[in-house]
């Protein structure tokens, strides 16, 4: 899966549903499926609740739309963001695109399971 990068100065999709990292995504499934993109926010890079939200969106809800990471997103987070089902990131302003792209190549083998890829028909 290819990761898209959105510059810190670029606007995020206006029609995307922005969710706080405390939002129960399962309780808002109907609303979420009505949007082509969901923004999941990292208020601090050490707060990983948005990773869990992405896994729920892809795994349990089979959300086929775009999931975008926003907030305090650092290059080191990219491998896990991709594994959890994020399609795009808006990196923190002090992060370099080259570092983020390099981070995506750090790991080629993983032991944990991951949510199905977007559009995959696998059952949970």
C-alpha positions, 0 to 999 in steps of 0.5 A: 500500500502506498502512503500519501503525504499531505504537507503541513501547510496544505488543506485537508479534504473538506468533506472528510469526517474529522474524529477526535482520538477519544471517539468510539468509532464503532458507535459512529459506524453509520456516520463514518461509512457515509464519508469517503475519508476519515481524519484521525487525530494524534494530539501527541505522538505518544498517544496511540489511540488513533492507531486503534481507531484505524484498526477498528475501521479497517478490521471490524467496520471494513471501512473502504475509504481513506484514513488520514493521520493528522496532528503530532505525526512524526516520520518514525510513526509511518511503518505502524500507521501503514500497518494499521490501515492509514492511507495518508498522513499530514506530517508535523511541520518539522518533519522531512518528507525524505525521512518519512519515505525512508521510514516506510522501508525499515521493516519488511517482516512482521509477526502481528496480524493486520487489518485487511487491505482496503477493498479486501473481502476477507472476514474477521 
